[in-house]
């Protein structure tokens, strides 16, 4: 058992691997702030995930929140968000699941949240292993 958790932890991987679930559990267990990369990537909107945040501000905003918290676990992908943010983590946990299981989980989650799953989102998530679309990919994570 770890006596004291790392100061800053990143839980990352493909969409649908459980990054939020693990980050939330660690935050509760170790009494850390739980921060979601998507909350900094996207501007608040209804429905959500319509407008990207300013690239020059998102990483600084996340860094400020992490430093204010003192200890934090971040869920999601922060690739390309700047060296200062990428270098601050004491521990990075990479999660992986087979693509069919990830897509099943994502579809179920999207239906629970929004009433339906957008086909373009599922298509984007499905290409993670081959990296044919912008954003997260296995090759970029490696």
BATORLUM-730251 format. One record per residue: residue number from 1; x, y, z of N, C-alpha, C in turn. Coordinates in steps of 0.1 Angstrom, whole numbers, plus 5000, padded with zeros to 4 digits. Example, Ala and Ser with C-alpha at 12.3 -4.5 7.8 and 13.67 -1.06 7.14 Angstrom:
# BATORLUM-730251
<seq=1; n.x=5132; n.y=4943; n.z=5078; ca.x=5123; ca.y=4955; ca.z=5078; c.x=5132; c.y=4967; c.z=5078>
<seq=2; n.x=5128; n.y=4978; n.z=5071; ca.x=5137; ca.y=4989; ca.z=5071; c.x=5129; c.y=5000; c.z=5079>
***
This chain:
# BATORLUM-730251
<seq=1; n.x=5008; n.y=4988; n.z=5000; ca.x=5000; ca.y=5000; ca.z=5000; c.x=5009; c.y=5012; c.z=5000>
<seq=2; n.x=5005; n.y=5022; n.z=4992; ca.x=5013; ca.y=5034; ca.z=4991; c.x=5009; c.y=5043; c.z=5003>
<seq=3; n.x=5019; n.y=5048; n.z=5010; ca.x=5017; ca.y=5056; ca.z=5022; c.x=5012; c.y=5070; c.z=5018>
<seq=4; n.x=5019; n.y=5076; n.z=5008; ca.x=5015; ca.y=5089; ca.z=5003; c.x=5014; c.y=5088; c.z=4987>
<seq=5; n.x=5003; n.y=5093; n.z=4981; ca.x=5002; ca.y=5092; ca.z=4967; c.x=5012; c.y=5102; c.z=4960>
<seq=6; n.x=5015; n.y=5099; n.z=4947; ca.x=5022; ca.y=5109; ca.z=4940; c.x=5015; c.y=5122; c.z=4939>
<seq=7; n.x=5022; n.y=5133; n.z=4937; ca.x=5016; ca.y=5146; ca.z=4938; c.x=5006; c.y=5148; c.z=4926>
<seq=8; n.x=5011; n.y=5145; n.z=4914; ca.x=5002; ca.y=5146; ca.z=4902; c.x=5003; c.y=5133; c.z=4894>
<seq=9; n.x=4991; n.y=5128; n.z=4891; ca.x=4989; ca.y=5115; ca.z=4884; c.x=4981; c.y=5118; c.z=4871>
<seq=10; n.x=4985; n.y=5112; n.z=4860; ca.x=4977; ca.y=5113; ca.z=4848; c.x=4973; c.y=5099; c.z=4844>
<seq=11; n.x=4960; n.y=5097; n.z=4842; ca.x=4954; ca.y=5084; ca.z=4838; c.x=4950; c.y=5087; c.z=4823>
<seq=12; n.x=4956; n.y=5080; n.z=4814; ca.x=4953; ca.y=5082; ca.z=4800; c.x=4951; c.y=5069; c.z=4792>
<seq=13; n.x=4947; n.y=5070; n.z=4780; ca.x=4944; ca.y=5059; ca.z=4771; c.x=4934; c.y=5063; c.z=4761>
<seq=14; n.x=4929; n.y=5053; n.z=4754; ca.x=4919; ca.y=5055; ca.z=4744; c.x=4905; c.y=5058; c.z=4751>
<seq=15; n.x=4897; n.y=5065; n.z=4744; ca.x=4883; ca.y=5068; ca.z=4749; c.x=4877; c.y=5054; c.z=4751>
<seq=16; n.x=4870; n.y=5053; n.z=4763; ca.x=4863; ca.y=5041; ca.z=4766; c.x=4871; c.y=5031; c.z=4774>
<seq=17; n.x=4884; n.y=5034; n.z=4778; ca.x=4892; ca.y=5025; ca.z=4786; c.x=4890; c.y=5026; c.z=4801>
<seq=18; n.x=4883; n.y=5036; n.z=4806; ca.x=4880; ca.y=5038; ca.z=4820; c.x=4889; c.y=5048; c.z=4827>
<seq=19; n.x=4894; n.y=5057; n.z=4819; ca.x=4903; ca.y=5067; ca.z=4826; c.x=4896; c.y=5075; c.z=4836>
<seq=20; n.x=4884; n.y=5079; n.z=4834; ca.x=4876; ca.y=5087; ca.z=4843; c.x=4872; c.y=5079; c.z=4855>
<seq=21; n.x=4869; n.y=5066; n.z=4853; ca.x=4865; ca.y=5057; ca.z=4864; c.x=4877; c.y=5055; c.z=4874>
<seq=22; n.x=4888; n.y=5052; n.z=4868; ca.x=4900; ca.y=5050; ca.z=4876; c.x=4904; c.y=5063; c.z=4883>
<seq=23; n.x=4905; n.y=5074; n.z=4876; ca.x=4909; ca.y=5087; ca.z=4882; c.x=4899; c.y=5091; c.z=4894>
<seq=24; n.x=4886; n.y=5089; n.z=4892; ca.x=4877; ca.y=5092; ca.z=4902; c.x=4879; c.y=5083; c.z=4915>
<seq=25; n.x=4882; n.y=5070; n.z=4913; ca.x=4884; ca.y=5061; ca.z=4924; c.x=4897; c.y=5065; c.z=4931>
<seq=26; n.x=4908; n.y=5068; n.z=4924; ca.x=4920; ca.y=5072; ca.z=4930; c.x=4918; c.y=5085; c.z=4938>
<seq=27; n.x=4911; n.y=5094; n.z=4932; ca.x=4909; ca.y=5107; ca.z=4939; c.x=4901; c.y=5105; c.z=4952>
<seq=28; n.x=4892; n.y=5096; n.z=4952; ca.x=4884; ca.y=5094; ca.z=4964; c.x=4893; c.y=5087; c.z=4974>
<seq=29; n.x=4900; n.y=5076; n.z=4970; ca.x=4908; ca.y=5068; ca.z=4979; c.x=4919; c.y=5076; c.z=4985>
<seq=30; n.x=4926; n.y=5085; n.z=4977; ca.x=4937; ca.y=5093; ca.z=4982; c.x=4934; c.y=5107; c.z=4985>
<seq=31; n.x=4922; n.y=5111; n.z=4984; ca.x=4917; ca.y=5124; ca.z=4987; c.x=4925; c.y=5135; c.z=4979>
<seq=32; n.x=4925; n.y=5132; n.z=4966; ca.x=4931; ca.y=5141; ca.z=4956; c.x=4920; c.y=5148; c.z=4948>
<seq=33; n.x=4924; n.y=5160; n.z=4942; ca.x=4915; ca.y=5166; ca.z=4933; c.x=4914; c.y=5157; c.z=4920>
<seq=34; n.x=4902; n.y=5156; n.z=4915; ca.x=4900; ca.y=5149; ca.z=4902; c.x=4896; c.y=5159; c.z=4891>
<seq=35; n.x=4905; n.y=5159; n.z=4881; ca.x=4903; ca.y=5169; ca.z=4870; c.x=4902; c.y=5161; c.z=4857>
<seq=36; n.x=4893; n.y=5166; n.z=4848; ca.x=4891; ca.y=5159; ca.z=4835; c.x=4897; c.y=5168; c.z=4824>
<seq=37; n.x=4905; n.y=5162; n.z=4816; ca.x=4911; ca.y=5169; ca.z=4805; c.x=4901; c.y=5175; c.z=4796>
<seq=38; n.x=4890; n.y=5168; n.z=4794; ca.x=4879; ca.y=5173; ca.z=4785; c.x=4873; c.y=5186; c.z=4790>
<seq=39; n.x=4873; n.y=5188; n.z=4803; ca.x=4868; ca.y=5200; ca.z=4809; c.x=4876; c.y=5213; c.z=4805>
<seq=40; n.x=4888; n.y=5210; n.z=4801; ca.x=4897; ca.y=5221; ca.z=4797; c.x=4899; c.y=5222; c.z=4782>
<seq=41; n.x=4896; n.y=5210; n.z=4775; ca.x=4897; ca.y=5210; ca.z=4761; c.x=4885; c.y=5216; c.z=4754>
<seq=42; n.x=4873; n.y=5215; n.z=4761; ca.x=4861; ca.y=5220; ca.z=4755; c.x=4855; c.y=5231; c.z=4763>
<seq=43; n.x=4849; n.y=5241; n.z=4756; ca.x=4842; ca.y=5252; ca.z=4763; c.x=4828; c.y=5246; c.z=4768>
<seq=44; n.x=4824; n.y=5251; n.z=4780; ca.x=4810; ca.y=5247; ca.z=4784; c.x=4800; c.y=5250; c.z=4774>
<seq=45; n.x=4791; n.y=5241; n.z=4771; ca.x=4780; ca.y=5243; ca.z=4762; c.x=4769; c.y=5233; c.z=4765>
<seq=46; n.x=4757; n.y=5235; n.z=4759; ca.x=4746; ca.y=5226; ca.z=4760; c.x=4740; c.y=5225; c.z=4746>
<seq=47; n.x=4742; n.y=5213; n.z=4740; ca.x=4749; ca.y=5201; ca.z=4745; c.x=4764; c.y=5203; c.z=4746>
<seq=48; n.x=4770; n.y=5195; n.z=4753; ca.x=4785; ca.y=5196; ca.z=4755; c.x=4793; c.y=5192; c.z=4743>
<seq=49; n.x=4806; n.y=5195; n.z=4743; ca.x=4816; ca.y=5191; ca.z=4733; c.x=4813; c.y=5197; c.z=4720>
<seq=50; n.x=4809; n.y=5210; n.z=4719; ca.x=4806; ca.y=5217; ca.z=4707; c.x=4817; c.y=5226; c.z=4702>
<seq=51; n.x=4824; n.y=5232; n.z=4712; ca.x=4834; ca.y=5242; ca.z=4708; c.x=4847; c.y=5240; c.z=4716>
<seq=52; n.x=4858; n.y=5239; n.z=4709; ca.x=4871; ca.y=5237; ca.z=4716; c.x=4876; c.y=5250; c.z=4723>
<seq=53; n.x=4882; n.y=5248; n.z=4734; ca.x=4888; ca.y=5259; ca.z=4741; c.x=4901; c.y=5264; c.z=4734>
<seq=54; n.x=4905; n.y=5276; n.z=4737; ca.x=4917; ca.y=5282; ca.z=4731; c.x=4929; c.y=5274; c.z=4735>
<seq=55; n.x=4937; n.y=5270; n.z=4725; ca.x=4948; ca.y=5261; ca.z=4728; c.x=4959; c.y=5267; c.z=4737>
<seq=56; n.x=4960; n.y=5280; n.z=4736; ca.x=4970; ca.y=5287; ca.z=4743; c.x=4967; c.y=5288; c.z=4758>
<seq=57; n.x=4954; n.y=5287; n.z=4761; ca.x=4949; ca.y=5288; ca.z=4775; c.x=4946; c.y=5275; c.z=4782>
<seq=58; n.x=4942; n.y=5265; n.z=4775; ca.x=4938; ca.y=5253; ca.z=4782; c.x=4948; c.y=5246; c.z=4791>
<seq=59; n.x=4961; n.y=5245; n.z=4786; ca.x=4971; ca.y=5239; ca.z=4794; c.x=4974; c.y=5247; c.z=4806>
<seq=60; n.x=4975; n.y=5260; n.z=4805; ca.x=4978; ca.y=5269; ca.z=4816; c.x=4966; c.y=5269; c.z=4826>
<seq=61; n.x=4954; n.y=5268; n.z=4822; ca.x=4943; ca.y=5267; ca.z=4831; c.x=4943; c.y=5254; c.z=4839>
<seq=62; n.x=4947; n.y=5243; n.z=4832; ca.x=4948; ca.y=5230; ca.z=4839; c.x=4959; c.y=5231; c.z=4849>
<seq=63; n.x=4971; n.y=5236; n.z=4845; ca.x=4982; ca.y=5237; ca.z=4854; c.x=4979; c.y=5245; c.z=4866>
<seq=64; n.x=4972; n.y=5256; n.z=4865; ca.x=4968; ca.y=5265; ca.z=4876; c.x=4959; c.y=5257; c.z=4885>
<seq=65; n.x=4949; n.y=5250; n.z=4880; ca.x=4940; ca.y=5242; ca.z=4888; c.x=4947; c.y=5231; c.z=4896>
<seq=66; n.x=4957; n.y=5224; n.z=4889; ca.x=4965; ca.y=5214; ca.z=4896; c.x=4973; c.y=5220; c.z=4907>
<seq=67; n.x=4980; n.y=5231; n.z=4905; ca.x=4988; ca.y=5237; ca.z=4915; c.x=4979; c.y=5242; c.z=4927>
<seq=68; n.x=4968; n.y=5247; n.z=4924; ca.x=4959; ca.y=5252; ca.z=4935; c.x=4954; c.y=5240; c.z=4943>
<seq=69; n.x=4952; n.y=5229; n.z=4937; ca.x=4948; ca.y=5217; ca.z=4944; c.x=4959; c.y=5211; c.z=4953>
<seq=70; n.x=4972; n.y=5213; n.z=4948; ca.x=4983; ca.y=5207; ca.z=4955; c.x=4986; c.y=5193; c.z=4951>
<seq=71; n.x=4976; n.y=5185; n.z=4950; ca.x=4977; ca.y=5171; ca.z=4946; c.x=4965; c.y=5168; c.z=4937>
<seq=72; n.x=4967; n.y=5161; n.z=4926; ca.x=4956; ca.y=5159; ca.z=4917; c.x=4958; c.y=5147; c.z=4908>
<seq=73; n.x=4947; n.y=5141; n.z=4904; ca.x=4947; ca.y=5130; ca.z=4894; c.x=4939; c.y=5136; c.z=4882>
<seq=74; n.x=4945; n.y=5135; n.z=4870; ca.x=4939; ca.y=5140; ca.z=4858; c.x=4936; c.y=5129; c.z=4849>
<seq=75; n.x=4924; n.y=5129; n.z=4844; ca.x=4919; ca.y=5118; ca.z=4835; c.x=4918; c.y=5124; c.z=4821>
<seq=76; n.x=4923; n.y=5116; n.z=4811; ca.x=4922; ca.y=5120; ca.z=4797; c.x=4935; c.y=5122; c.z=4790>
<seq=77; n.x=4935; n.y=5128; n.z=4778; ca.x=4947; ca.y=5129; ca.z=4770; c.x=4951; c.y=5144; c.z=4769>
<seq=78; n.x=4964; n.y=5146; n.z=4772; ca.x=4969; ca.y=5160; ca.z=4772; c.x=4980; c.y=5161; c.z=4762>
<seq=79; n.x=4981; n.y=5152; n.z=4752; ca.x=4992; ca.y=5152; ca.z=4742; c.x=4992; c.y=5166; c.z=4735>
<seq=80; n.x=5003; n.y=5172; n.z=4734; ca.x=5005; ca.y=5184; ca.z=4726; c.x=5000; c.y=5197; c.z=4734>
<seq=81; n.x=4998; n.y=5195; n.z=4747; ca.x=4993; ca.y=5207; ca.z=4755; c.x=5004; c.y=5215; c.z=4761>
<seq=82; n.x=5017; n.y=5211; n.z=4758; ca.x=5028; ca.y=5219; ca.z=4763; c.x=5037; c.y=5211; c.z=4772>
<seq=83; n.x=5050; n.y=5214; n.z=4771; ca.x=5060; ca.y=5206; ca.z=4778; c.x=5058; c.y=5208; c.z=4793>
<seq=84; n.x=5055; n.y=5220; n.z=4798; ca.x=5053; ca.y=5222; ca.z=4812; c.x=5043; c.y=5213; c.z=4818>
<seq=85; n.x=5032; n.y=5211; n.z=4811; ca.x=5021; ca.y=5202; ca.z=4816; c.x=5025; c.y=5188; c.z=4815>
<seq=86; n.x=5031; n.y=5184; n.z=4803; ca.x=5034; ca.y=5170; ca.z=4801; c.x=5045; c.y=5166; c.z=4811>
<seq=87; n.x=5054; n.y=5175; n.z=4816; ca.x=5065; ca.y=5171; ca.z=4825; c.x=5061; c.y=5171; c.z=4840>
<seq=88; n.x=5049; n.y=5176; n.z=4843; ca.x=5046; ca.y=5178; ca.z=4857; c.x=5042; c.y=5165; c.z=4865>
<seq=89; n.x=5038; n.y=5155; n.z=4857; ca.x=5032; ca.y=5143; ca.z=4863; c.x=5043; c.y=5134; c.z=4869>
<seq=90; n.x=5040; n.y=5130; n.z=4882; ca.x=5049; ca.y=5120; ca.z=4889; c.x=5046; c.y=5106; c.z=4884>
<seq=91; n.x=5034; n.y=5104; n.z=4880; ca.x=5030; ca.y=5090; ca.z=4876; c.x=5020; c.y=5091; c.z=4864>
<seq=92; n.x=5023; n.y=5083; n.z=4854; ca.x=5014; ca.y=5083; ca.z=4843; c.x=5009; c.y=5068; c.z=4841>
<seq=93; n.x=4996; n.y=5066; n.z=4841; ca.x=4990; ca.y=5053; ca.z=4840; c.x=4983; c.y=5052; c.z=4826>
<seq=94; n.x=4987; n.y=5043; n.z=4818; ca.x=4981; ca.y=5041; ca.z=4805; c.x=4972; c.y=5029; c.z=4805>
<seq=95; n.x=4959; n.y=5031; n.z=4801; ca.x=4949; ca.y=5021; ca.z=4801; c.x=4947; c.y=5016; c.z=4787>
<seq=96; n.x=4944; n.y=5003; n.z=4785; ca.x=4942; ca.y=4998; ca.z=4772; c.x=4931; c.y=4987; c.z=4773>
<seq=97; n.x=4922; n.y=4986; n.z=4763; ca.x=4912; ca.y=4976; ca.z=4762; c.x=4910; c.y=4972; c.z=4747>
<seq=98; n.x=4906; n.y=4960; n.z=4744; ca.x=4903; ca.y=4957; ca.z=4730; c.x=4892; c.y=4967; c.z=4724>
<seq=99; n.x=4894; n.y=4970; n.z=4711; ca.x=4886; ca.y=4980; ca.z=4705; c.x=4871; c.y=4977; c.z=4706>
<seq=100; n.x=4867; n.y=4964; n.z=4704; ca.x=4853; ca.y=4961; ca.z=4705; c.x=4847; c.y=4963; c.z=4718>
<seq=101; n.x=4854; n.y=4961; n.z=4729; ca.x=4849; ca.y=4964; ca.z=4742; c.x=4849; c.y=4979; c.z=4745>
<seq=102; n.x=4859; n.y=4986; n.z=4740; ca.x=4859; ca.y=5001; ca.z=4742; c.x=4846; c.y=5007; c.z=4735>
<seq=103; n.x=4844; n.y=5003; n.z=4723; ca.x=4833; ca.y=5008; ca.z=4715; c.x=4819; c.y=5005; c.z=4721>
<seq=104; n.x=4818; n.y=4993; n.z=4727; ca.x=4806; ca.y=4989; ca.z=4734; c.x=4804; c.y=4998; c.z=4746>
<seq=105; n.x=4814; n.y=5000; n.z=4754; ca.x=4813; ca.y=5008; ca.z=4765; c.x=4810; c.y=5023; c.z=4762>
<seq=106; n.x=4816; n.y=5028; n.z=4751; ca.x=4814; ca.y=5042; ca.z=4747; c.x=4800; c.y=5043; c.z=4742>
<seq=107; n.x=4795; n.y=5034; n.z=4734; ca.x=4781; ca.y=5035; ca.z=4729; c.x=4771; c.y=5035; c.z=4741>
<seq=108; n.x=4773; n.y=5026; n.z=4750; ca.x=4764; ca.y=5026; ca.z=4762; c.x=4765; c.y=5039; c.z=4770>
<seq=109; n.x=4777; n.y=5044; n.z=4772; ca.x=4778; ca.y=5056; ca.z=4779; c.x=4772; c.y=5068; c.z=4772>
<seq=110; n.x=4774; n.y=5069; n.z=4759; ca.x=4768; ca.y=5080; ca.z=4752; c.x=4752; c.y=5079; c.z=4752>
<seq=111; n.x=4747; n.y=5068; n.z=4751; ca.x=4732; ca.y=5066; ca.z=4752; c.x=4727; c.y=5070; c.z=4765>
<seq=112; n.x=4734; n.y=5066; n.z=4776; ca.x=4730; ca.y=5070; ca.z=4789; c.x=4731; c.y=5085; c.z=4791>
<seq=113; n.x=4741; n.y=5091; n.z=4786; ca.x=4743; ca.y=5106; ca.z=4788; c.x=4734; c.y=5114; c.z=4779>
<seq=114; n.x=4733; n.y=5110; n.z=4766; ca.x=4727; ca.y=5119; ca.z=4757; c.x=4715; c.y=5113; c.z=4749>
<seq=115; n.x=4712; n.y=5101; n.z=4752; ca.x=4701; ca.y=5094; ca.z=4745; c.x=4704; c.y=5087; c.z=4732>
<seq=116; n.x=4716; n.y=5090; n.z=4727; ca.x=4721; ca.y=5083; ca.z=4715; c.x=4736; c.y=5085; c.z=4714>
<seq=117; n.x=4742; n.y=5077; n.z=4705; ca.x=4757; ca.y=5078; ca.z=4703; c.x=4759; c.y=5083; c.z=4689>
<seq=118; n.x=4766; n.y=5094; n.z=4688; ca.x=4769; ca.y=5099; ca.z=4674; c.x=4778; c.y=5090; c.z=4667>
<seq=119; n.x=4774; n.y=5086; n.z=4655; ca.x=4783; ca.y=5077; ca.z=4647; c.x=4797; c.y=5082; c.z=4644>
<seq=120; n.x=4798; n.y=5096; n.z=4642; ca.x=4811; ca.y=5101; ca.z=4639; c.x=4820; c.y=5100; c.z=4651>
<seq=121; n.x=4815; n.y=5101; n.z=4663; ca.x=4823; ca.y=5100; ca.z=4676; c.x=4828; c.y=5085; c.z=4677>
<seq=122; n.x=4819; n.y=5076; n.z=4674; ca.x=4823; ca.y=5062; ca.z=4675; c.x=4833; c.y=5058; c.z=4664>
<seq=123; n.x=4832; n.y=5064; n.z=4652; ca.x=4841; ca.y=5062; ca.z=4642; c.x=4855; c.y=5067; c.z=4646>
<seq=124; n.x=4855; n.y=5079; n.z=4652; ca.x=4867; ca.y=5085; ca.z=4656; c.x=4874; c.y=5076; c.z=4667>
<seq=125; n.x=4866; n.y=5071; n.z=4676; ca.x=4871; ca.y=5063; ca.z=4687; c.x=4876; c.y=5050; c.z=4682>
<seq=126; n.x=4870; n.y=5044; n.z=4671; ca.x=4874; ca.y=5031; ca.z=4666; c.x=4887; c.y=5032; c.z=4659>
<seq=127; n.x=4892; n.y=5043; n.z=4654; ca.x=4904; ca.y=5044; ca.z=4647; c.x=4917; c.y=5046; c.z=4656>
<seq=128; n.x=4915; n.y=5046; n.z=4669; ca.x=4926; ca.y=5049; ca.z=4678; c.x=4938; c.y=5040; c.z=4676>
<seq=129; n.x=4936; n.y=5027; n.z=4674; ca.x=4947; ca.y=5018; ca.z=4672; c.x=4955; c.y=5021; c.z=4659>
<seq=130; n.x=4948; n.y=5025; n.z=4648; ca.x=4955; ca.y=5027; ca.z=4636; c.x=4959; c.y=5042; c.z=4634>
<seq=131; n.x=4953; n.y=5051; n.z=4642; ca.x=4957; ca.y=5065; ca.z=4642; c.x=4955; c.y=5073; c.z=4630>
<seq=132; n.x=4944; n.y=5070; n.z=4623; ca.x=4941; ca.y=5076; ca.z=4610; c.x=4934; c.y=5090; c.z=4611>
<seq=133; n.x=4930; n.y=5094; n.z=4623; ca.x=4922; ca.y=5106; ca.z=4625; c.x=4930; c.y=5115; c.z=4635>
<seq=134; n.x=4928; n.y=5128; n.z=4635; ca.x=4935; ca.y=5137; ca.z=4644; c.x=4931; c.y=5134; c.z=4659>
<seq=135; n.x=4940; n.y=5137; n.z=4667; ca.x=4938; ca.y=5135; ca.z=4682; c.x=4944; c.y=5123; c.z=4687>
<seq=136; n.x=4938; n.y=5117; n.z=4697; ca.x=4944; ca.y=5106; ca.z=4704; c.x=4946; c.y=5094; c.z=4694>
<seq=137; n.x=4957; n.y=5087; n.z=4696; ca.x=4960; ca.y=5075; ca.z=4689; c.x=4970; c.y=5067; c.z=4697>
<seq=138; n.x=4970; n.y=5054; n.z=4695; ca.x=4980; ca.y=5045; ca.z=4702; c.x=4994; c.y=5050; c.z=4698>
<seq=139; n.x=4997; n.y=5052; n.z=4686; ca.x=5011; ca.y=5056; ca.z=4682; c.x=5015; c.y=5069; c.z=4689>
<seq=140; n.x=5005; n.y=5079; n.z=4690; ca.x=5009; ca.y=5092; ca.z=4696; c.x=5010; c.y=5090; c.z=4711>
<seq=141; n.x=5002; n.y=5081; n.z=4717; ca.x=5004; ca.y=5079; ca.z=4732; c.x=5017; c.y=5072; c.z=4734>
<seq=142; n.x=5021; n.y=5062; n.z=4726; ca.x=5034; ca.y=5055; ca.z=4728; c.x=5045; c.y=5065; c.z=4726>
***
